[in-house]
Amino acid sequence: MVGTGPGAVDLITPRAEQSIRKADLIIGYRTYLDLVDHLFQPQQEIISSSMMQEMDRCKKGLDEAAKGKHVALICGGDPGIYAMAGLVLELAAARNDNISIDIIPGIAALNCCAAILGAPLMHDFASISLSDLLTPWEVIEKRLEAAAMADFVIVLYNPKSKKRTQQIVRAREIILTHRSPDTPVGIVSGGSRENETIRISTLKDMPLEEIAMQSTVIIGNSTTFAWEGKMITPRGYKDKYGLE
């Protein structure tokens, strides 16, 4: 399992690059493969597929690895964060495969987007996906409520798609019951890619129309503030040591 990071070529780790170059077979969602095709070697076999075919890609990777091939199963970001590392291991465990599986980490969207926005994740935070394709919406609402009540900085993955337009609306409603309307909100779309856009707003004025599937939304806690186009969540140094 190879995580290729948020999209920019210079944010792919050397270990991920090495694994891709050494593989006999490379499997992945075609959009992610396009971002790393400069690493492909002439002798390698490449298998690409569409979105929503994660199960097929994982099964194919395990099948080919069982034949003795060195397989690189590609995913964006980090394989263990809303990606396919868990599915690969679940399938391998169910089949009792005797295969060596390495998980190669990548820079996740929350790392990349937090850096772009400044320092919003300097204190405790919760990451919540708004996609209800695999998780019941009732469960997601409970997690939003708990995170908002506990004053976590909240990172929202998969906030919106063409079909899922109301989840982000409901998420904001839930968070507003526990947080000031002036709480800073950062929206990064296409982080580190050519189409990157950045917007810092507030919870009450969050531009829902600018949020899409490639967006990551970071909602500050009660101490988060905005300064010079950056979001900052204090860790507590000022209270303990003072700032000069």
Backbone as JSON, one array per atom type, in Angstrom:
{
  "sequence": "MVGTGPGAVDLITPRAEQSIRKADLIIGYRTYLDLVDHLFQPQQEIISSSMMQEMDRCKKGLDEAAKGKHVALICGGDPGIYAMAGLVLELAAARNDNISIDIIPGIAALNCCAAILGAPLMHDFASISLSDLLTPWEVIEKRLEAAAMADFVIVLYNPKSKKRTQQIVRAREIILTHRSPDTPVGIVSGGSRENETIRISTLKDMPLEEIAMQSTVIIGNSTTFAWEGKMITPRGYKDKYGLE",
  "N": [[0.85, -1.18, 0.0], [0.72, 2.07, -1.03], [0.99, 5.38, -0.2], [0.53, 8.38, -1.85], [0.46, 11.0, -1.13], [-0.82, 14.44, -1.06], [-0.92, 15.37, -3.69], [0.93, 17.12, -5.01], [4.03, 16.75, -6.68], [6.47, 17.04, -5.31], [5.77, 16.41, -2.76], [5.58, 13.74, -2.44], [6.8, 10.98, -0.69], [10.24, 9.84, -0.41], [10.39, 7.08, 0.12], [7.95, 6.14, -0.84], [8.22, 6.74, -3.56], [10.37, 5.05, -4.23], [9.21, 2.53, -3.8], [7.21, 2.49, -5.76], [8.72, 2.61, -8.1], [10.04, 0.16, -7.99], [8.13, -1.79, -8.25], [6.47, -4.64, -9.75], [3.92, -4.62, -10.66], [1.5, -2.1, -10.84], [-1.29, -0.75, -9.3], [-4.23, 1.19, -9.27], [-6.58, 3.93, -8.66], [-7.45, 5.8, -11.45], [-7.11, 8.62, -11.49], [-5.31, 9.13, -9.39], [-3.15, 7.66, -10.27], [-2.38, 9.1, -12.5], [-1.09, 11.24, -11.34], [1.34, 10.26, -10.57], [2.59, 9.14, -12.72], [5.02, 9.73, -13.85], [6.85, 8.26, -12.54], [6.7, 5.69, -13.38], [7.97, 2.65, -14.84], [9.22, 1.26, -17.94], [8.89, -1.54, -18.1], [6.9, -2.18, -16.35], [3.64, -3.36, -15.36], [0.54, -1.78, -15.58], [-2.47, -1.18, -13.95], [-5.44, 0.45, -14.07], [-8.39, 1.9, -12.6], [-11.83, 2.93, -12.06], [-13.4, 5.33, -9.81], [-14.91, 4.15, -6.75], [-14.31, 1.49, -6.98], [-12.8, 0.19, -5.11], [-12.75, -2.26, -3.71], [-12.39, -4.17, -5.75], [-9.85, -3.4, -6.67], [-8.24, -3.91, -4.43], [-8.59, -6.69, -4.05], [-7.53, -7.64, -6.46], [-4.88, -6.81, -6.2], [-4.02, -8.36, -4.0], [-4.39, -10.92, -5.06], [-2.51, -10.96, -7.16], [-0.16, -10.5, -5.75], [-0.05, -12.83, -4.3], [0.78, -14.53, -6.24], [3.4, -14.03, -6.39], [4.23, -11.58, -7.31], [5.58, -8.28, -7.06], [3.65, -5.91, -5.87], [2.38, -2.63, -6.18], [-0.01, -0.94, -4.65], [-1.78, 1.83, -5.19], [-2.73, 4.8, -3.49], [-4.16, 8.04, -2.86], [-2.99, 10.63, -0.6], [-2.69, 9.37, 2.69], [-2.43, 5.89, 3.19], [-3.68, 4.79, 5.42], [-5.59, 6.53, 6.34], [-8.78, 7.1, 5.89], [-8.57, 5.57, 3.59], [-7.26, 2.75, 1.77], [-5.76, 0.91, 3.24], [-6.81, -0.41, 5.49], [-8.86, -1.97, 4.33], [-7.41, -3.7, 2.64], [-5.94, -5.16, 4.56], [-8.04, -6.28, 6.03], [-9.22, -7.96, 4.08], [-7.03, -9.65, 3.53], [-6.74, -10.87, 6.02], [-9.2, -12.21, 6.24], [-8.95, -14.02, 4.19], [-6.79, -15.32, 5.04], [-4.27, -14.91, 3.97], [-0.89, -15.54, 3.15], [0.99, -13.29, 2.82], [3.38, -10.71, 2.42], [2.76, -7.56, 3.56], [3.25, -4.21, 3.2], [2.75, -1.03, 4.56], [3.0, 2.06, 3.3], [3.42, 5.22, 4.39], [1.83, 8.37, 3.58], [1.7, 11.94, 3.03], [-1.08, 13.25, 4.52], [-4.32, 14.66, 3.64], [-5.22, 16.32, 5.72], [-2.83, 17.08, 6.97], [-1.51, 18.46, 4.89], [-3.39, 20.5, 4.22], [-3.69, 21.83, 6.65], [-1.13, 22.93, 6.94], [-1.12, 24.68, 4.77], [-3.07, 26.46, 5.61], [-1.96, 27.51, 7.9], [-1.6, 27.18, 11.19], [-3.73, 25.49, 12.31], [-4.16, 23.08, 13.65], [-2.87, 22.87, 16.08], [-3.68, 22.13, 18.57], [-5.77, 19.69, 20.28], [-7.65, 17.72, 18.0], [-10.37, 16.55, 15.91], [-11.05, 14.3, 13.32], [-13.44, 13.95, 10.86], [-15.36, 12.22, 8.54], [-17.76, 13.21, 6.18], [-19.01, 11.57, 4.46], [-21.58, 9.34, 3.88], [-21.65, 6.9, 2.67], [-20.52, 4.53, 3.56], [-20.79, 4.72, 6.26], [-23.4, 5.08, 8.57], [-25.53, 7.95, 8.51], [-26.61, 8.8, 10.93], [-24.72, 8.0, 12.8], [-22.56, 9.61, 12.05], [-23.6, 12.14, 12.66], [-23.72, 11.96, 15.47], [-21.02, 11.89, 16.07], [-20.17, 14.37, 15.12], [-21.6, 16.02, 16.87], [-20.48, 15.28, 19.35], [-17.75, 15.98, 19.0], [-17.97, 18.73, 18.56], [-19.11, 19.58, 20.96], [-17.06, 18.96, 22.73], [-15.16, 20.8, 22.12], [-13.18, 20.32, 20.21], [-10.89, 21.11, 17.56], [-12.13, 20.71, 14.31], [-11.8, 18.6, 11.6], [-13.09, 18.22, 8.46], [-13.6, 15.7, 6.23], [-14.42, 14.68, 2.87], [-16.63, 16.53, 2.38], [-18.68, 17.25, 0.65], [-20.46, 16.41, -2.35], [-21.58, 15.9, -5.76], [-24.0, 14.57, -5.42], [-24.29, 14.48, -2.66], [-25.22, 16.98, -0.93], [-26.34, 18.16, 1.32], [-25.19, 17.34, 3.68], [-23.0, 18.87, 4.62], [-24.3, 21.2, 5.23], [-25.95, 20.43, 7.36], [-23.95, 19.61, 9.12], [-22.72, 22.06, 9.76], [-24.87, 23.28, 11.1], [-25.09, 21.65, 13.38], [-22.59, 22.05, 14.63], [-22.69, 24.78, 15.13], [-24.38, 24.91, 17.3], [-22.78, 24.62, 19.46], [-20.66, 26.31, 19.22], [-19.15, 29.51, 18.62], [-20.57, 31.76, 16.2], [-18.63, 33.24, 14.94], [-16.39, 31.69, 14.77], [-13.32, 30.77, 13.29], [-13.03, 29.36, 10.01], [-11.42, 27.26, 7.76], [-11.06, 26.57, 4.34], [-9.8, 24.4, 2.06], [-9.29, 23.57, -1.22], [-8.32, 21.12, -3.55], [-5.72, 20.89, -2.5], [-2.29, 21.61, -2.71], [-2.2, 21.08, -5.39], [-2.44, 22.1, -8.9], [-4.85, 23.4, -9.17], [-5.41, 24.52, -6.72], [-7.27, 26.12, -4.18], [-7.9, 28.53, -1.63], [-9.64, 29.46, 1.27], [-10.5, 31.48, 3.94], [-12.88, 31.81, 6.37], [-15.77, 32.35, 8.4], [-17.73, 30.46, 10.76], [-20.44, 31.17, 10.59], [-20.54, 32.44, 8.13], [-19.62, 30.63, 6.29], [-18.75, 29.71, 3.06], [-20.69, 27.72, 1.51], [-21.17, 27.05, -1.13], [-18.69, 26.98, -2.31], [-17.49, 24.7, -1.52], [-16.42, 21.44, -2.26], [-15.99, 17.99, -3.42], [-13.22, 17.64, -3.4], [-12.44, 19.25, -1.39], [-11.15, 20.16, 1.81], [-12.25, 20.85, 5.0], [-11.56, 22.88, 7.73], [-12.46, 23.51, 10.94], [-12.21, 25.79, 13.47], [-11.44, 25.74, 17.07], [-12.64, 27.03, 20.26], [-10.63, 28.84, 20.81], [-9.25, 29.39, 18.51], [-7.93, 31.63, 16.09], [-7.85, 34.06, 13.4], [-5.26, 35.44, 11.41], [-3.55, 37.59, 9.3], [-4.27, 36.14, 6.97], [-3.99, 33.54, 7.89], [-4.79, 30.65, 9.91], [-4.75, 30.14, 13.37], [-4.39, 28.04, 16.1], [-3.99, 28.32, 19.39], [-1.63, 26.63, 21.48], [-1.22, 26.91, 24.15], [0.97, 28.15, 25.14], [1.14, 30.91, 25.65], [-0.4, 31.32, 27.97], [1.09, 29.87, 29.81], [3.8, 30.71, 29.62], [3.8, 33.29, 28.69], [3.92, 35.83, 26.12], [6.2, 37.76, 24.26]],
  "CA": [[0.0, 0.0, 0.0], [1.59, 3.24, -1.18], [0.34, 6.67, -0.14], [1.27, 9.32, -2.69], [0.34, 12.36, -0.64], [-1.95, 15.26, -1.48], [-0.98, 15.61, -5.13], [2.15, 17.73, -5.53], [5.11, 15.79, -6.9], [7.52, 17.17, -4.3], [5.26, 15.95, -1.47], [5.64, 12.27, -2.4], [7.97, 10.61, 0.1], [11.22, 9.01, -1.12], [10.06, 5.66, 0.27], [6.85, 5.85, -1.76], [8.81, 6.75, -4.91], [11.17, 3.84, -4.4], [8.33, 1.38, -3.9], [6.55, 2.54, -7.06], [9.71, 2.29, -9.15], [10.47, -1.24, -7.89], [7.0, -2.72, -8.38], [6.19, -5.33, -11.01], [2.56, -4.26, -11.03], [0.97, -0.93, -10.15], [-2.75, -0.73, -9.37], [-4.78, 2.36, -8.6], [-7.6, 4.79, -9.25], [-6.71, 6.45, -12.54], [-6.75, 10.01, -11.17], [-4.1, 9.1, -8.57], [-2.05, 7.16, -11.11], [-1.93, 10.2, -13.37], [-0.24, 12.14, -10.56], [2.66, 9.66, -10.33], [3.0, 8.35, -13.89], [6.42, 10.01, -14.17], [7.68, 7.28, -11.83], [6.5, 4.36, -13.96], [9.06, 2.09, -15.64], [8.69, 0.63, -19.17], [8.57, -2.97, -17.95], [5.85, -2.38, -15.37], [2.24, -3.5, -15.76], [-0.28, -0.77, -14.9], [-3.91, -1.43, -13.97], [-6.18, 1.58, -13.51], [-9.83, 1.68, -12.53], [-12.62, 4.11, -11.72], [-13.79, 5.51, -8.42], [-15.89, 3.19, -6.22], [-13.9, 0.11, -7.26], [-11.73, -0.12, -4.16], [-12.75, -3.69, -3.4], [-11.78, -4.88, -6.88], [-8.41, -3.11, -6.72], [-7.58, -4.61, -3.32], [-8.59, -8.13, -4.34], [-6.58, -7.87, -7.55], [-3.54, -6.66, -5.65], [-3.71, -9.53, -3.19], [-4.28, -12.08, -5.96], [-1.24, -10.9, -7.9], [0.92, -10.66, -4.78], [0.0, -14.25, -3.97], [1.5, -15.2, -7.33], [4.81, -13.71, -6.27], [4.54, -10.28, -7.88], [5.74, -7.11, -6.18], [2.53, -5.06, -6.27], [2.2, -1.34, -5.52], [-1.4, -0.51, -4.69], [-1.64, 3.26, -4.99], [-3.85, 5.64, -3.08], [-3.74, 9.39, -2.53], [-2.88, 10.9, 0.83], [-2.09, 8.3, 3.49], [-3.24, 4.67, 3.04], [-4.38, 4.43, 6.64], [-6.55, 7.57, 6.72], [-9.89, 7.08, 4.93], [-8.08, 4.99, 2.34], [-7.46, 1.33, 1.54], [-4.92, 0.01, 4.04], [-7.66, -1.26, 6.32], [-9.55, -2.94, 3.49], [-6.43, -4.71, 2.22], [-5.64, -6.02, 5.69], [-9.26, -7.06, 6.33], [-9.34, -9.01, 3.07], [-5.94, -10.6, 3.72], [-7.05, -11.64, 7.22], [-10.33, -13.09, 5.94], [-8.47, -15.08, 3.31], [-5.62, -15.91, 5.69], [-3.18, -14.85, 2.98], [0.49, -15.49, 3.64], [1.59, -12.28, 1.95], [4.0, -9.6, 3.12], [2.07, -6.32, 3.22], [3.86, -3.02, 3.78], [1.97, 0.2, 4.44], [3.94, 3.18, 3.16], [2.61, 6.4, 4.67], [1.92, 9.55, 2.74], [1.19, 13.15, 3.67], [-2.54, 13.23, 4.43], [-4.96, 15.94, 3.32], [-5.29, 17.2, 6.88], [-1.49, 17.66, 7.16], [-1.27, 19.41, 3.82], [-4.29, 21.65, 4.31], [-3.36, 22.57, 7.87], [0.07, 23.71, 6.66], [-1.52, 25.76, 3.87], [-3.86, 27.42, 6.38], [-1.16, 28.08, 8.99], [-1.4, 26.23, 12.3], [-5.03, 25.27, 12.97], [-4.23, 21.81, 14.37], [-1.86, 22.88, 17.14], [-4.24, 21.5, 19.76], [-6.53, 18.47, 20.0], [-8.59, 17.84, 16.9], [-11.09, 15.36, 15.49], [-11.25, 14.2, 11.87], [-14.72, 13.3, 10.61], [-15.78, 12.18, 7.14], [-19.2, 13.41, 6.02], [-19.55, 10.59, 3.51], [-22.41, 8.3, 4.51], [-21.7, 5.72, 1.81], [-20.14, 3.36, 4.35], [-21.12, 4.98, 7.66], [-24.73, 5.66, 8.68], [-25.52, 9.38, 8.82], [-26.9, 8.97, 12.36], [-23.44, 7.87, 13.5], [-21.78, 10.81, 11.75], [-24.17, 13.25, 13.44], [-23.3, 11.79, 16.87], [-19.6, 12.25, 16.17], [-20.11, 15.83, 14.99], [-22.11, 16.59, 18.12], [-19.5, 15.04, 20.42], [-16.54, 16.77, 18.74], [-18.29, 20.15, 18.75], [-19.33, 19.78, 22.39], [-15.77, 18.84, 23.43], [-14.31, 21.91, 21.67], [-12.1, 19.92, 19.31], [-10.81, 21.58, 16.18], [-12.77, 19.65, 13.53], [-11.42, 18.47, 10.19], [-14.14, 17.53, 7.72], [-13.26, 15.07, 4.97], [-15.56, 14.36, 1.99], [-17.71, 17.38, 2.87], [-19.76, 17.49, -0.32], [-20.3, 15.88, -3.71], [-22.72, 16.29, -6.59], [-25.21, 13.98, -4.87], [-24.36, 14.73, -1.22], [-25.11, 18.43, -0.77], [-26.92, 18.65, 2.56], [-24.43, 16.92, 4.86], [-22.2, 19.98, 5.13], [-25.26, 22.14, 5.81], [-26.34, 19.88, 8.66], [-22.77, 19.63, 9.98], [-22.57, 23.42, 10.28], [-25.95, 23.5, 12.07], [-24.74, 20.96, 14.62], [-21.42, 22.69, 15.26], [-23.1, 26.1, 15.59], [-25.05, 24.81, 18.6], [-21.76, 24.57, 20.51], [-19.51, 27.14, 18.87], [-19.48, 30.87, 18.21], [-20.71, 31.97, 14.76], [-17.41, 33.88, 14.43], [-15.29, 30.72, 14.77], [-12.67, 30.7, 11.98], [-13.15, 28.15, 9.2], [-10.54, 27.25, 6.59], [-11.47, 25.65, 3.28], [-8.76, 24.21, 1.04], [-9.7, 22.66, -2.28], [-7.19, 20.77, -4.41], [-4.5, 21.26, -1.78], [-0.97, 21.35, -3.3], [-2.33, 20.84, -6.83], [-2.48, 23.31, -9.71], [-6.15, 24.06, -9.0], [-5.58, 24.81, -5.3], [-7.92, 27.35, -3.74], [-7.88, 28.67, -0.17], [-10.59, 30.45, 1.75], [-10.71, 31.53, 5.39], [-14.14, 32.48, 6.63], [-16.26, 32.06, 9.74], [-18.75, 29.42, 10.76], [-21.71, 31.72, 10.15], [-20.46, 32.88, 6.74], [-18.92, 29.61, 5.52], [-19.29, 29.67, 1.7], [-21.01, 26.33, 1.19], [-21.13, 26.84, -2.58], [-17.3, 26.8, -2.72], [-17.02, 23.43, -1.0], [-16.65, 20.32, -3.18], [-15.45, 16.71, -2.97], [-11.77, 17.76, -3.18], [-12.21, 20.23, -0.33], [-11.0, 19.79, 3.22], [-12.73, 21.96, 5.81], [-11.04, 22.85, 9.1], [-13.23, 24.41, 11.78], [-11.44, 26.04, 14.67], [-12.08, 25.59, 18.38], [-13.03, 28.31, 20.87], [-9.48, 29.74, 20.92], [-8.66, 29.59, 17.19], [-8.13, 32.97, 15.52], [-7.28, 34.29, 12.07], [-4.31, 36.57, 11.36], [-2.78, 37.7, 8.06], [-4.57, 35.03, 6.07], [-3.65, 32.26, 8.5], [-5.54, 30.21, 11.09], [-3.87, 29.73, 14.46], [-5.01, 27.5, 17.31], [-2.95, 28.33, 20.43], [-1.39, 25.41, 22.24], [-1.25, 27.25, 25.57], [2.26, 28.73, 25.55], [0.94, 32.26, 26.19], [-0.87, 31.22, 29.37], [2.13, 29.29, 30.69], [5.07, 31.43, 29.6], [3.67, 34.65, 28.22], [4.52, 36.11, 24.82], [6.76, 39.11, 24.19]],
  "C": [[0.88, 1.23, 0.0], [0.74, 4.51, -1.15], [1.16, 7.69, -0.9], [1.1, 10.76, -2.27], [-0.79, 13.13, -1.27], [-2.02, 15.57, -2.97], [0.28, 16.21, -5.72], [3.28, 16.71, -5.6], [6.14, 15.85, -5.77], [7.03, 16.83, -2.89], [5.11, 14.44, -1.4], [6.9, 11.89, -1.64], [8.95, 9.78, -0.72], [10.9, 7.52, -1.02], [8.93, 5.26, -0.68], [7.37, 5.8, -3.2], [9.56, 5.46, -5.18], [10.28, 2.62, -4.58], [7.62, 1.34, -5.25], [7.5, 2.12, -8.16], [10.07, 0.81, -9.16], [9.37, -2.25, -8.18], [6.96, -3.39, -9.74], [4.86, -4.88, -11.57], [2.1, -3.08, -10.19], [-0.53, -0.87, -10.39], [-3.26, 0.52, -8.67], [-5.92, 3.01, -9.34], [-6.9, 5.69, -10.25], [-6.31, 7.89, -12.25], [-5.47, 10.06, -10.35], [-2.9, 8.59, -9.38], [-1.5, 8.25, -12.0], [-0.97, 11.14, -12.65], [1.17, 11.58, -10.36], [3.18, 8.91, -11.55], [4.42, 8.64, -14.34], [7.37, 9.02, -13.5], [7.61, 5.88, -12.45], [7.68, 3.97, -14.85], [8.47, 1.32, -16.83], [8.22, -0.8, -18.98], [7.4, -3.22, -17.01], [4.47, -2.55, -16.01], [1.42, -2.51, -14.93], [-1.76, -1.14, -15.05], [-4.61, -0.25, -13.3], [-7.66, 1.26, -13.51], [-10.52, 2.95, -12.07], [-12.85, 4.2, -10.22], [-14.85, 4.47, -8.04], [-15.54, 1.75, -6.54], [-12.76, -0.32, -6.34], [-11.62, -1.61, -3.86], [-12.06, -4.48, -4.5], [-10.28, -4.65, -6.93], [-7.66, -3.88, -5.63], [-7.49, -6.11, -3.58], [-7.58, -8.47, -5.43], [-5.14, -7.79, -7.05], [-3.11, -7.86, -4.84], [-3.53, -10.77, -4.06], [-2.93, -12.1, -6.66], [-0.04, -11.05, -6.97], [1.08, -12.11, -4.38], [0.72, -15.07, -5.03], [2.99, -14.88, -7.31], [5.2, -12.36, -6.84], [4.72, -9.23, -6.77], [4.71, -6.09, -6.65], [2.55, -3.75, -5.48], [0.75, -0.92, -5.72], [-1.43, 0.95, -4.25], [-2.91, 3.88, -4.43], [-3.31, 7.03, -2.76], [-3.66, 9.56, -1.03], [-2.13, 9.8, 1.56], [-2.99, 7.07, 3.41], [-4.1, 4.34, 4.25], [-5.4, 5.46, 7.1], [-7.62, 7.68, 5.63], [-9.46, 6.51, 3.58], [-8.18, 3.47, 2.41], [-6.6, 0.39, 2.37], [-5.76, -0.95, 4.88], [-8.37, -2.34, 5.52], [-8.62, -4.05, 3.04], [-6.15, -5.69, 3.36], [-6.84, -6.86, 6.11], [-9.41, -8.22, 5.36], [-8.27, -10.08, 3.27], [-6.2, -11.48, 4.95], [-8.18, -12.64, 6.97], [-9.91, -14.27, 5.09], [-7.31, -15.85, 3.92], [-4.44, -15.99, 4.73], [-1.82, -14.8, 3.67], [1.29, -14.58, 2.72], [2.21, -11.19, 2.82], [3.35, -8.3, 2.64], [2.74, -5.16, 3.96], [2.95, -1.83, 3.53], [2.94, 1.37, 4.42], [3.16, 4.48, 3.31], [2.83, 7.52, 3.66], [1.41, 10.75, 3.52], [-0.32, 13.2, 3.44], [-3.08, 14.61, 4.11], [-4.98, 16.87, 4.52], [-3.93, 17.82, 7.2], [-1.24, 18.78, 6.16], [-2.1, 20.67, 3.99], [-4.04, 22.48, 5.56], [-2.13, 23.45, 7.63], [-0.25, 24.9, 5.75], [-2.25, 26.86, 4.65], [-3.08, 28.08, 7.51], [-0.9, 27.06, 10.06], [-2.72, 25.98, 13.03], [-5.1, 24.02, 13.83], [-3.21, 21.73, 15.49], [-2.37, 22.29, 18.46], [-5.11, 20.33, 19.33], [-7.55, 18.7, 18.88], [-9.23, 16.49, 16.6], [-11.27, 15.42, 13.98], [-12.51, 13.38, 11.62], [-15.04, 13.36, 9.12], [-17.3, 12.35, 7.09], [-19.82, 12.47, 4.99], [-20.33, 9.51, 4.26], [-22.58, 7.09, 3.61], [-21.41, 4.45, 2.59], [-20.51, 3.5, 5.83], [-22.5, 5.62, 7.75], [-24.67, 7.13, 9.1], [-25.8, 9.63, 10.3], [-25.62, 8.89, 13.19], [-22.58, 9.11, 13.29], [-22.28, 12.0, 12.56], [-23.74, 13.16, 14.91], [-21.85, 12.22, 17.05], [-19.4, 13.75, 16.02], [-20.52, 16.5, 16.29], [-21.07, 16.46, 19.23], [-18.24, 15.9, 20.23], [-16.79, 18.25, 18.97], [-18.44, 20.46, 20.23], [-18.01, 19.79, 23.16], [-14.76, 19.9, 23.0], [-13.06, 21.44, 20.91], [-12.08, 20.83, 18.08], [-11.34, 20.41, 15.34], [-12.31, 19.72, 12.08], [-12.5, 17.66, 9.49], [-13.6, 17.03, 6.39], [-14.55, 14.82, 4.18], [-16.78, 15.21, 2.34], [-18.91, 17.49, 1.93], [-19.43, 16.8, -1.63], [-21.52, 16.32, -4.52], [-24.04, 15.77, -6.02], [-25.39, 14.3, -3.39], [-24.15, 16.23, -0.96], [-25.57, 18.96, 0.58], [-26.14, 18.28, 3.81], [-23.62, 18.07, 5.47], [-23.1, 21.04, 5.76], [-25.64, 21.69, 7.22], [-25.16, 19.89, 9.64], [-22.57, 21.02, 10.58], [-23.64, 23.72, 11.34], [-25.6, 22.88, 13.42], [-23.62, 21.67, 15.36], [-21.79, 24.06, 15.81], [-23.83, 26.06, 16.93], [-24.06, 24.82, 19.76], [-20.63, 25.57, 20.29], [-19.97, 28.51, 18.37], [-19.61, 30.96, 16.69], [-19.45, 32.57, 14.12], [-16.2, 32.95, 14.45], [-14.65, 30.64, 13.38], [-12.83, 29.33, 11.32], [-12.23, 28.28, 8.0], [-11.0, 26.19, 5.6], [-10.35, 25.59, 2.25], [-9.27, 23.19, 0.04], [-8.53, 22.39, -3.2], [-5.86, 21.11, -3.79], [-3.23, 20.74, -2.42], [-1.02, 21.08, -4.8], [-2.46, 22.17, -7.58], [-3.77, 24.09, -9.5], [-6.44, 24.43, -7.54], [-6.29, 26.15, -5.07], [-7.98, 27.35, -2.22], [-8.88, 29.74, 0.23], [-10.67, 30.35, 3.27], [-11.94, 32.39, 5.64], [-14.5, 32.26, 8.1], [-17.37, 31.03, 9.64], [-20.09, 29.95, 10.23], [-21.7, 32.08, 8.67], [-19.76, 31.87, 5.83], [-19.53, 29.49, 4.11], [-19.54, 28.24, 1.22], [-20.89, 26.04, -0.3], [-19.71, 26.62, -3.1], [-16.73, 25.46, -2.29], [-17.39, 22.31, -1.96], [-15.98, 19.07, -2.63], [-13.95, 16.81, -2.66], [-11.43, 18.77, -2.09], [-11.99, 19.55, 1.01], [-11.37, 21.02, 4.03], [-12.2, 21.82, 7.23], [-11.75, 23.94, 9.9], [-12.52, 24.57, 13.11], [-12.18, 25.75, 15.96], [-12.33, 26.98, 18.97], [-11.87, 29.29, 20.97], [-8.84, 30.05, 19.57], [-8.93, 31.02, 16.7], [-7.45, 33.06, 14.16], [-6.39, 35.53, 12.11], [-3.54, 36.51, 10.05], [-3.01, 36.52, 7.12], [-4.21, 33.66, 6.59], [-4.62, 31.95, 9.64], [-4.56, 29.71, 12.14], [-4.71, 29.23, 15.62], [-3.94, 27.44, 18.38], [-2.85, 27.01, 21.17], [-1.45, 25.65, 23.73], [0.05, 27.87, 26.05], [2.08, 30.11, 26.18], [0.53, 32.21, 27.64], [0.23, 30.73, 30.3], [3.39, 30.16, 30.78], [4.94, 32.9, 29.25], [4.34, 34.82, 26.86], [5.01, 37.55, 24.81], [6.81, 39.57, 22.74]]
}
